[in-house]
Amino acid sequence: MQRPALRSVILWSILWTTVIPGSSARANLQVFPTRLVLSDSQKAGQLSLRLAGDKPQRFQISTVFYRMKPDASLELVPNPNEDERPAKALIRFSPRSVELQPNVEQIVRVIRFSSKQLQEGEYRAHLLFEPISEPAAEVDAPKPKTDALAMQLEARIAIAIPIIVRHGDPKVTGALSSLRVLPASQAG
């Protein structure tokens, strides 16, 4: 291994063991319930928000559509096709942004709209709660110069809650085929 590459590996090892675990990259926002199902009989619902941090924070709320991939990960789709049954146009919510105080509950109300041409089935969207960054405060006092390496990481973690709109009585069927038993060495 060359010396510059070795120095780089050592530097990243030091940073990983000292800086990364020390930074708390967790969501300060708690949302309950973790999904909301609206139907022909239940046209409205609500989500309860609570900030677990110690400072007030603003959140922007918007609707987005995620597509699930075969490996169960989600990808953001800005313009889903109609075959995927996006519910973005079927739901309304209020408020559009909130400023949460620590440990104070805020309610977000969600309603669904009916459409006479809507086909039976399930329609999906997500409500995205995204933190709004405040501009960094300018400090006039000069900072003391040190030889120490310093780093500050700020994680902006957004939370997406699935909203499911069920219309009519959708018929769901399933089937299993080509089943076989494999030895443990071949499974996986």
N, C-alpha and C positions, 0 to 999 in steps of 0.2 A: 504494500500500500504506500502511495506517495505521501510525503510529509504534509502538503496542503490538505489533502483528503483526510488524513489522520487527524489534523487539527480541527477540521470541520466536524468530523464524527465526535470528537471529544467535546467540542463546544456544544453541539446539539444534545449530547448526553447530559452535560451539566445543566443546560437549560431545561431539559425534560424533567430531570429529577428535582430541580429546585423551583422553577417558575410554574410549570404547568400544573402539578398537583396542588400548589398553593392557591391558584386562582379558582374561584368557585364559579364554574360554568353550569348553573342550574337555573331553571325557570322559577322566577319569583311569583309568577301568576298561577293561581289555582282556578280551574274552571270545573264546575259541576252542573249537570251531568257531563260525562265525557262523550256523549253523542245524543242527538235529538232526533226523534222520529215523529213526523207529522203525517196525518192521514186525512181521509175524508171526514172522519168523525172528530179528530183532534186537529184543528186548524191553527192552533197557537201553542207556543211553548216558551220557556224561558231558560236562560243560562245564568248561573250565579258566579260572579267573579270575586276573587279575594287576592289581595297583594300580600305576599309573605315577606317581602323585603322591609327595610326600615326607613326608606325614603319614598315619597310620592313618585309615581311614574305615570306617564301618558301612554295609551295604547290606541292604535288605529285599528278599526275592525272592518274587514272586507270579505267578500265571497270569492272563493277560488275553486277550481276543479282539479282534483288529483286523479291520475290513472294508476291503477295497481299493475305492476309488472309481474311476470311469472315468478320472480324470486321474492315476491311479497313486499318489495320496496315501492314507494310512491314517487311518481314524477308529476310535476306541475305542468298542466296543459292550459295555455292561455286561451285557446279557441277549440274546445272539444266539439266533435261532430255530434249530430243529433242521435246517432245510433247508441252513443254512450249515455244518453239520457241525463244531461246536466240539469240540475235543479236551480241554477243561478237565477234564472228569470222567474221562477215560481215562488221565491221567498223574499220577504222584506224583514228588516231588523232595525232596532233602534235601541240605543244611540249608535252613531257611526264612529265615535271615538269617546274614550273615557279617561279621566284623570283619577287614578285610584290612590287613596290614602292607605297606609299600612293597616292591615287587619280590619278594614271596613268593607262590607259587602256591597256590590253593585250588581244590578239585574240588567240583563240584555234580553229584550223581548223579540221573539221571532214569530212571524205569521206566514202562512202559505196562501197563495192566491189560486183560485180555481180557473181552469181554462176548459171551455166546452170541447175543444178539439184535442184534449190531452188523452193519449192512449193509456190503457191500463198498464200498471207496472210500477217499478221503483225508480225514482230520480234522485240523484245525489249531488251534493256540493259540500264545501267545507267553509266554516267561518274561521277566518284567520285573525288572530290577535297578535299584532306586531308592535313591539315597543318603539316609541318615537324618541330618538335621541335628542337630548337637550344640548345646545351648543356648549362646547368646553369653556369653562370659565378662564378668562385671561388673568394671569398673575403678573402684576407689575414688578414685584420683587425679583431680583436675579436669583437664579438657582445656584447653589454652591456646586463647584466643579469637584467631582471625585473621579477616582480611577476605577471605581466599581462599575460593573455592567448592570444596568437596570432595565426592566421591561414591565410594562403594564398592559394587561389584556383585558378587554371589556367584551363580554359575550352578550350579544343581542339575540335572545332565544325567542322565537315566535311559536305560538301554539295554534294548531288547526283542529277544530272540532267537527266531525262529520254531521251533516244534516241530511236526513233521509226523508223523502216525500213519497208516500205510498198512495197511489190512486187506483180505485177499484179493488177487485179481488184478483191479483195476479196469480196465475197458475205457474207453479214451479215444479219441475220434474227433475229427477236425477237417475243415473244408471251407472253401474259398475260393469266393466267388461275387461276381458283379457287378464283376469286375475291369476297370479301364480305365486308360489312360495319360493323365495330365494335364500340360499345360505347367507349367513351374516357377512361373509367375505365379499359377496357380490352386491349386497344391498347398499344403497348410499349413493 
